Amino acid sequence: MARATREDYEEVVRAGLAAFERWRMEPAPRRGEVVRQIGEELRKHKLDLGTLVSLENGKILTEGLGEVQEMIDMADFAVGQSRQLCGLVMQSERSRHRMFEQWHPLGTVGVISAFNFPVAVWAWNAFLAAACGDVVLWKPASPTPLCALAVTRIVDRVLAENGWRGVLNLVVGSGAEVGDPMADDPRIPLVSLTGSTAVGRKAAGRIAARFGRSIMELGGNNGIIVLDDADRELALRAVLFGAVGTAGQRCTSTRRLFLQRGIAREFTDRLAAAYGRIVVGDPLDPATLCGPLVDRDAVDTFAAAVERIRGDGGEILVGGRVLDRPGFFVEPTVVRAPLGFPFSFEETFAPILYVFEVDSLDQALRHHNEVPQGLSSSIFTDSVRASERFLSAEGSDCGIANVNIGTSGAEIGGAFGGEKETGGGREAGSDCWKAYMRRQTCTVNFSPDLPLAQGVKFEI
């Protein structure tokens, strides 16, 4: 596939800037109407797009379809948001003055997406940005350009039918030719990046150097705590999907499992037995629960991780092998390890789950929070006190904290993102729309006088 050059990048950026001059002045509900039509077209092509996601990315078909549904849901959310881009009215201390805030579009929003969600994460950003009056420049991940091309074909058709070009733009290219220029380009006031912590750290520095804004959605090392009083069947199902879904290649994948000692042995035995029934293979086969890793480098990373785990004293309970067949298939792996196991502090983007035994919720929380990442977390318990403790300021330090729900599968209505080395960014629901706009505080004086704030006197 031909990839964009620096000249191509410049051409697309200029086209987006030209479109922004008009798009920002289009009434927000009419911008939302265009997004609504895009969502309707995605509905018509859900099966085809979901199948393409599975073929190119490797996630099983139900997850591919779910990712397209996430785009559709995000379009619906953005349509509603287009009528609620509201600012506050504040009380002025000066007589006959009105003080309020309003929100204006930023300009061009850069979106650098990752292979594991090749279309959904773009939609989180693009649909909100478009409703807010911005234009978008999308750099998809190098392993999954076909998904981006297919979505963009649909989007371009809807935009053209409404008399628009250059609003939602795509540039398929390398980091050097597209990603680095986006990070350095002052014409792009906001860059949203989904990727590894290492990549995000470099990009964030470059963006900050020019006083640009960034939304960083980076690494996750997500944990589930299962207490003695938990519904074990519920917890088991959540752990399986969290650890094995998308072959462990989600930023929200479950990577660490903390079992209270009273149920640890039984739960571990049931988990190992369930892993033995997982079918690894063709992601389009309805019987498959774990598709391939994304490429050969990912397989090599998995193999190196297993070797290091063994070398550091971890016990492989299930899995641990690279499968000898065409494709990038590995066995979902369960590791029993002591608390504080050094390699568990690092995120391996593969289906590797560490199992730890704990005596209490206090001990579980202490070890849960000791890793440098802080994206998603869960507790399984029937105790109100334990669940509220987990959700309190002294509980989970993650951006997402769930009770009796796994770490994967966030709904678009809530803000998505995490703390610490996860980057601090937030995307999708809640008030995330504010990231795509600039706040302006306005004061109108309708009195015949000119009083100064704080009672300051300045008379000539």
C-alpha positions as CSV (number, residue, x, y, z in Angstrom):
1,M,0.0,0.0,0.0
2,A,1.3,3.5,-0.9
3,R,1.9,5.6,2.1
4,A,1.7,9.4,2.5
5,T,4.7,11.6,2.1
6,R,5.4,14.9,4.0
7,E,4.0,16.7,0.9
8,D,0.7,14.7,1.2
9,Y,0.5,15.6,4.8
10,E,0.8,19.3,4.0
11,E,-1.9,19.1,1.4
12,V,-4.4,17.4,3.7
13,V,-3.6,19.8,6.6
14,R,-4.2,22.8,4.3
15,A,-7.5,21.4,3.0
16,G,-8.6,20.8,6.6
17,L,-7.8,24.4,7.6
18,A,-9.8,25.7,4.7
19,A,-12.8,23.6,5.6
20,F,-12.5,24.7,9.3
21,E,-13.1,28.3,8.2
22,R,-16.6,27.4,7.2
23,W,-17.3,24.3,9.4
24,R,-16.8,26.3,12.7
25,M,-19.6,28.7,11.7
26,E,-22.1,26.0,10.8
27,P,-24.6,25.8,13.6
28,A,-23.7,23.0,16.0
29,P,-27.0,21.1,15.6
30,R,-26.5,21.1,11.8
31,R,-23.0,19.7,12.4
32,G,-24.6,17.1,14.6
33,E,-27.0,16.2,11.8
34,V,-24.1,15.3,9.5
35,V,-22.6,13.1,12.3
36,R,-26.1,11.5,12.6
37,Q,-26.1,10.6,8.9
38,I,-22.6,9.1,9.3
39,G,-23.8,7.0,12.1
40,E,-26.7,5.7,10.0
41,E,-24.4,4.7,7.2
42,L,-22.2,2.9,9.6
43,R,-25.3,1.0,10.8
44,K,-25.9,-0.1,7.2
45,H,-22.4,-1.5,6.8
46,K,-21.9,-2.9,10.3
47,L,-21.4,-6.5,9.3
48,D,-19.0,-5.7,6.5
49,L,-17.0,-3.3,8.7
50,G,-17.0,-5.6,11.7
51,T,-15.7,-8.5,9.5
52,L,-13.0,-6.3,8.1
53,V,-11.9,-5.3,11.7
54,S,-11.7,-9.0,12.5
55,L,-9.7,-9.9,9.4
56,E,-7.2,-7.0,9.7
57,N,-6.9,-6.8,13.5
58,G,-7.5,-10.4,14.5
59,K,-10.1,-9.9,17.2
60,I,-13.0,-12.4,17.0
61,L,-16.0,-11.4,15.0
62,T,-18.3,-10.5,17.9
63,E,-15.7,-8.1,19.1
64,G,-15.3,-6.6,15.6
65,L,-19.0,-6.0,15.4
66,G,-18.9,-4.6,18.8
67,E,-16.3,-2.1,17.8
68,V,-18.4,-0.9,14.9
69,Q,-21.4,-0.6,17.3
70,E,-19.2,1.6,19.4
71,M,-18.7,4.0,16.5
72,I,-22.5,4.0,16.0
73,D,-23.1,4.7,19.7
74,M,-20.5,7.4,19.7
75,A,-22.3,9.1,16.7
76,D,-25.6,9.0,18.6
77,F,-23.9,10.6,21.7
78,A,-22.2,13.3,19.6
79,V,-25.5,14.2,18.0
80,G,-27.1,14.8,21.4
81,Q,-24.0,16.7,22.5
82,S,-24.2,19.1,19.5
83,R,-27.3,20.7,21.2
84,Q,-25.6,20.9,24.6
85,L,-22.3,22.7,24.1
86,C,-23.2,24.9,27.1
87,G,-21.3,27.4,29.1
88,L,-22.0,28.8,32.6
89,V,-23.4,32.1,33.6
90,M,-21.6,33.6,36.6
91,Q,-22.7,36.5,38.9
92,S,-20.7,39.6,38.4
93,E,-19.6,41.7,41.4
94,R,-20.2,44.8,39.3
95,S,-23.6,46.4,38.9
96,R,-25.3,45.9,35.5
97,H,-22.6,43.5,34.2
98,R,-23.3,40.1,32.8
99,M,-20.6,37.5,33.0
100,F,-20.7,34.2,31.2
101,E,-18.5,31.6,29.4
102,Q,-18.8,30.2,26.0
103,W,-17.0,27.5,24.0
104,H,-15.5,27.9,20.5
105,P,-14.0,25.2,18.2
106,L,-10.3,24.6,18.5
107,G,-9.3,24.0,14.9
108,T,-7.7,20.8,13.5
109,V,-7.7,17.8,15.9
110,G,-5.1,15.2,15.2
111,V,-6.0,11.6,16.1
112,I,-3.3,8.9,16.2
113,S,-5.1,5.6,16.7
114,A,-3.8,2.1,17.7
115,F,-4.2,-1.2,16.0
116,N,-6.2,-2.9,18.8
117,F,-9.2,-0.6,18.2
118,P,-8.7,0.5,14.6
119,V,-11.9,2.5,14.2
120,A,-13.7,2.9,17.6
121,V,-11.1,5.2,19.2
122,W,-11.1,7.4,16.1
123,A,-14.9,7.8,16.5
124,W,-14.6,8.7,20.2
125,N,-12.5,11.7,19.1
126,A,-13.7,12.5,15.6
127,F,-17.5,12.6,16.2
128,L,-17.2,14.8,19.2
129,A,-14.7,17.0,17.5
130,A,-16.9,17.4,14.4
131,A,-19.9,18.2,16.6
132,C,-17.8,20.8,18.4
133,G,-16.9,22.5,15.1
134,D,-13.4,21.1,14.6
135,V,-11.9,19.3,11.6
136,V,-10.0,16.1,12.1
137,L,-6.7,14.6,10.8
138,W,-6.5,10.9,11.4
139,K,-3.3,8.8,11.3
140,P,-4.3,5.2,11.7
141,A,-1.9,2.5,13.1
142,S,0.3,1.0,10.4
143,P,-1.0,-2.6,10.9
144,T,-4.6,-1.6,10.3
145,P,-5.0,0.9,7.5
146,L,-7.7,-0.9,5.6
147,C,-10.2,-0.4,8.4
148,A,-9.5,3.4,8.3
149,L,-9.8,3.5,4.5
150,A,-13.2,1.7,4.6
151,V,-14.6,4.0,7.2
152,T,-13.3,7.1,5.5
153,R,-14.9,6.1,2.2
154,I,-18.3,6.0,4.0
155,V,-17.6,9.3,5.8
156,D,-16.5,11.1,2.6
157,R,-19.7,10.0,0.9
158,V,-21.9,11.4,3.6
159,L,-19.9,14.7,3.8
160,A,-20.1,15.1,0.0
161,E,-23.9,14.6,0.1
162,N,-24.1,17.5,2.6
163,G,-21.7,19.8,0.6
164,W,-18.6,19.3,2.7
165,R,-15.0,18.2,2.1
166,G,-12.0,18.3,4.3
167,V,-13.8,17.9,7.7
168,L,-12.8,14.3,8.6
169,N,-9.4,13.6,6.9
170,L,-7.2,10.6,6.7
171,V,-3.5,10.3,6.2
172,V,-2.0,6.8,6.1
173,G,1.7,7.1,6.7
174,S,4.6,6.4,9.0
175,G,5.4,8.0,12.3
176,A,8.3,9.9,10.7
177,E,6.2,11.3,7.8
178,V,2.9,11.9,9.6
179,G,3.0,11.2,13.3
180,D,6.0,13.4,14.1
181,P,4.8,16.3,12.0
182,M,1.4,16.2,13.8
183,A,3.2,16.4,17.2
184,D,5.2,19.4,16.1
185,D,2.6,21.2,14.0
186,P,1.3,24.4,15.7
187,R,-1.6,24.3,13.2
188,I,-2.9,21.3,15.2
189,P,-3.9,22.6,18.6
190,L,-4.9,19.2,20.0
191,V,-3.5,15.7,19.3
192,S,-5.2,12.6,20.7
193,L,-2.9,9.7,20.9
194,T,-3.6,6.1,21.8
195,G,-0.5,3.9,22.1
196,S,2.2,2.7,24.4
197,T,3.5,4.8,27.3
198,A,6.9,5.0,25.6
199,V,5.5,6.5,22.5
200,G,3.1,8.8,24.4
201,R,5.9,10.1,26.6
202,K,7.9,11.2,23.5
203,A,4.9,12.7,21.7
204,A,3.6,14.5,24.8
205,G,7.0,16.3,25.2
206,R,7.0,17.4,21.6
207,I,3.4,18.7,21.8
208,A,3.9,20.4,25.1
209,A,7.1,22.1,23.7
210,R,4.8,24.1,21.4
211,F,2.2,24.6,24.1
212,G,-0.2,22.3,22.2
213,R,-2.8,20.2,24.0
214,S,-2.8,16.4,24.1
215,I,-5.1,13.6,25.1
216,M,-3.0,10.6,26.0
217,E,-4.5,7.2,26.3
218,L,-1.6,4.9,27.0
219,G,-0.6,1.7,28.8
220,G,-2.8,-0.2,31.2
221,N,-1.8,-2.9,33.7
222,N,-5.3,-3.6,34.9
223,G,-6.2,-5.6,38.0
224,I,-9.2,-7.5,39.4
225,I,-9.6,-8.1,43.1
226,V,-11.8,-11.1,44.0
227,L,-12.8,-11.3,47.7
228,D,-14.0,-14.4,49.6
229,D,-17.6,-13.3,49.4
230,A,-17.7,-12.6,45.7
231,D,-20.0,-14.3,43.2
232,R,-17.3,-16.5,41.8
233,E,-19.2,-17.5,38.6
234,L,-19.6,-13.8,37.7
235,A,-15.9,-13.1,38.6
236,L,-14.7,-16.1,36.5
237,R,-16.5,-14.9,33.4
238,A,-15.2,-11.4,33.8
239,V,-11.6,-12.5,34.3
240,L,-11.8,-14.7,31.2
241,F,-13.1,-12.0,28.9
242,G,-10.8,-9.4,30.4
243,A,-7.7,-11.5,30.0
244,V,-8.4,-13.3,26.8
245,G,-10.5,-10.9,24.8
246,T,-8.7,-9.4,21.8
247,A,-5.9,-11.9,22.6
248,G,-4.9,-9.7,25.6
249,Q,-4.3,-6.7,23.3
250,R,-6.7,-4.2,24.9
251,C,-5.4,-1.3,26.9
252,T,-8.1,-2.5,29.4
253,S,-7.1,-6.2,29.3
254,T,-7.0,-7.9,32.7
255,R,-3.3,-8.6,33.5
256,R,-3.3,-9.0,37.3
257,L,-5.7,-11.0,39.4
258,F,-5.7,-10.7,43.2
259,L,-7.5,-13.6,45.0
260,Q,-8.3,-13.5,48.6
261,R,-6.8,-16.6,50.2
262,G,-10.0,-18.3,51.2
263,I,-11.1,-18.8,47.6
264,A,-7.8,-18.6,45.8
265,R,-7.1,-22.3,45.3
266,E,-10.6,-23.2,44.1
267,F,-10.9,-20.1,41.8
268,T,-7.4,-20.8,40.3
269,D,-8.4,-24.4,39.6
270,R,-11.6,-23.3,37.9
271,L,-9.7,-20.6,35.9
272,A,-7.1,-23.1,34.7
273,A,-9.9,-25.5,33.6
274,A,-11.7,-22.8,31.7
275,Y,-8.5,-21.7,30.0
276,G,-8.1,-25.3,28.8
277,R,-11.5,-25.0,26.9
278,I,-10.5,-21.7,25.1
279,V,-10.4,-22.2,21.3
280,V,-7.5,-20.3,19.7
281,G,-7.8,-19.9,15.9
282,D,-9.7,-18.2,13.1
283,P,-11.4,-15.0,14.4
284,L,-14.3,-15.5,12.0
285,D,-15.1,-18.9,13.4
286,P,-17.9,-18.6,16.0
287,A,-16.2,-21.2,18.2
288,T,-13.1,-19.1,18.5
289,L,-12.5,-17.1,21.7
290,C,-8.9,-16.0,21.1
291,G,-7.7,-14.9,17.7
292,P,-4.1,-14.1,16.7
293,L,-1.7,-11.5,17.9
294,V,-1.2,-8.6,15.5
295,D,2.2,-9.5,14.0
296,R,5.4,-11.5,14.4
297,D,6.9,-8.8,16.8
298,A,4.0,-9.3,19.1
299,V,4.6,-13.1,19.1
300,D,8.3,-12.6,19.9
301,T,7.4,-10.2,22.7
302,F,5.1,-12.9,24.2
303,A,7.8,-15.6,23.9
304,A,10.4,-13.3,25.6
305,A,7.9,-12.5,28.3
306,V,7.3,-16.2,29.1
307,E,11.0,-16.9,29.2
308,R,11.6,-14.0,31.6
309,I,8.6,-15.1,33.8
310,R,10.1,-18.5,34.1
311,G,13.6,-17.1,34.8
312,D,12.2,-14.9,37.5
313,G,10.5,-17.7,39.3
314,G,6.9,-17.4,38.0
315,E,4.9,-20.6,37.7
316,I,3.2,-21.1,34.3
317,L,-0.1,-22.8,35.3
318,V,-1.7,-22.9,31.8
319,G,-0.4,-22.0,28.3
320,G,2.9,-20.3,27.6
321,R,3.5,-21.7,24.1
322,V,3.7,-20.1,20.7
323,L,1.4,-22.4,18.6
324,D,3.1,-24.1,15.6
325,R,0.7,-23.2,12.9
326,P,0.4,-20.5,10.2
327,G,-0.4,-17.1,11.7
328,F,0.5,-15.3,15.0
329,F,-1.2,-17.6,17.5
330,V,-0.2,-18.1,21.1
331,E,-1.7,-19.9,24.1
332,P,-3.5,-17.7,26.6
333,T,-1.3,-18.0,29.7
334,V,-1.9,-18.0,33.5
335,V,1.0,-17.3,35.8
336,R,1.1,-17.9,39.6
337,A,3.5,-15.4,41.1
338,P,4.4,-13.9,44.5
339,L,3.1,-10.4,45.4
340,G,5.4,-7.7,44.0
341,F,6.6,-10.0,41.1
342,P,8.9,-7.5,39.2
343,F,7.9,-8.4,35.7
344,S,4.2,-7.9,36.5
345,F,4.9,-4.1,36.8
346,E,5.4,-4.1,33.0
347,E,2.6,-4.3,30.5
348,T,3.0,-7.2,28.0
349,F,0.5,-6.7,25.1
350,A,-0.5,-10.4,25.0
351,P,-2.8,-12.8,26.8
352,I,-0.7,-13.2,30.0
353,L,-2.5,-13.1,33.4
354,Y,-0.7,-13.0,36.7
355,V,-2.5,-14.6,39.7
356,F,-1.6,-13.4,43.3
357,E,-3.0,-14.5,46.6
358,V,-3.8,-11.8,49.3
359,D,-5.0,-11.9,52.9
360,S,-7.2,-8.8,52.9
361,L,-8.6,-6.0,50.9
362,D,-5.9,-3.7,52.3
363,Q,-3.2,-5.9,51.0
364,A,-4.9,-6.3,47.7
365,L,-5.2,-2.5,47.2
366,R,-1.7,-1.8,48.2
367,H,-0.3,-4.2,45.6
368,H,-3.0,-3.3,43.0
369,N,-1.9,0.4,43.1
370,E,1.9,-0.2,43.2
371,V,2.3,-0.4,39.4
372,P,3.0,2.7,37.3
373,Q,-0.1,2.4,35.1
374,G,-3.6,3.4,36.2
375,L,-6.3,2.7,33.6
376,S,-9.0,0.2,34.6
377,S,-9.7,-1.8,37.8
378,S,-12.4,-4.0,39.3
379,I,-13.4,-5.6,42.5
380,F,-15.8,-8.6,42.9
381,T,-17.5,-8.6,46.3
382,D,-21.0,-8.7,47.8
383,S,-19.8,-6.4,50.6
384,V,-21.1,-2.8,50.5
385,R,-18.2,-1.7,52.7
386,A,-15.6,-3.4,50.6
387,S,-17.0,-2.0,47.3
388,E,-17.3,1.5,48.7
389,R,-13.7,1.3,50.1
390,F,-12.5,0.3,46.6
391,L,-14.2,3.3,45.1
392,S,-13.1,5.8,47.7
393,A,-10.0,8.1,47.6
394,E,-8.0,5.4,49.5
395,G,-9.1,2.7,47.0
396,S,-8.3,2.1,43.4
397,D,-6.0,4.8,41.9
398,C,-7.2,4.1,38.3
399,G,-9.3,6.3,36.0
400,I,-11.9,3.5,35.8
401,A,-13.1,1.6,38.8
402,N,-15.8,-1.1,38.6
403,V,-17.7,-3.2,41.0
404,N,-18.7,-6.7,39.9
405,I,-17.8,-5.8,36.3
406,G,-14.6,-6.7,34.6
407,T,-11.9,-4.3,33.5
408,S,-12.8,-4.4,29.7
409,G,-15.9,-3.2,27.9
410,A,-16.4,0.4,28.9
411,E,-19.5,2.2,27.7
412,I,-19.2,5.4,25.7
413,G,-21.4,7.4,28.1
414,G,-18.6,7.7,30.7
415,A,-15.2,9.4,30.3
416,F,-12.6,6.9,29.3
417,G,-8.9,7.2,30.4
418,G,-6.5,6.7,33.2
419,E,-4.0,8.1,35.6
420,K,-0.2,7.9,36.1
421,E,1.6,6.5,33.1
422,T,-1.7,5.9,31.4
423,G,-1.5,9.6,30.5
424,G,-4.4,11.3,32.2
425,G,-6.4,11.9,29.1
426,R,-10.2,11.4,28.8
427,E,-12.2,10.5,25.7
428,A,-15.8,9.6,24.8
429,G,-18.6,10.5,27.2
430,S,-19.4,12.7,30.2
431,D,-18.0,16.2,29.6
432,C,-15.1,15.1,27.3
433,W,-16.4,17.4,24.6
434,K,-14.7,20.3,26.4
435,A,-11.2,19.0,25.4
436,Y,-12.1,19.8,21.7
437,M,-13.1,23.4,22.4
438,R,-11.6,26.6,23.8
439,R,-13.3,28.3,26.7
440,Q,-13.9,32.0,26.6
441,T,-15.0,34.1,29.5
442,C,-17.1,37.1,28.5
443,T,-18.3,40.1,30.4
444,V,-20.9,42.6,29.1
445,N,-21.2,46.0,30.7
446,F,-24.7,47.5,30.1
447,S,-24.3,50.4,32.7
448,P,-23.2,54.0,31.9
449,D,-20.2,53.6,34.3
450,L,-16.9,51.7,34.2
451,P,-16.4,50.1,37.6
452,L,-13.3,48.0,38.0
453,A,-13.2,44.6,39.6
454,Q,-12.1,44.3,43.3
455,G,-13.1,47.9,43.9
456,V,-9.9,49.2,42.3
457,K,-10.0,53.0,41.6
458,F,-8.2,54.6,38.7
459,E,-9.3,58.1,38.1
460,I,-7.8,60.8,35.9
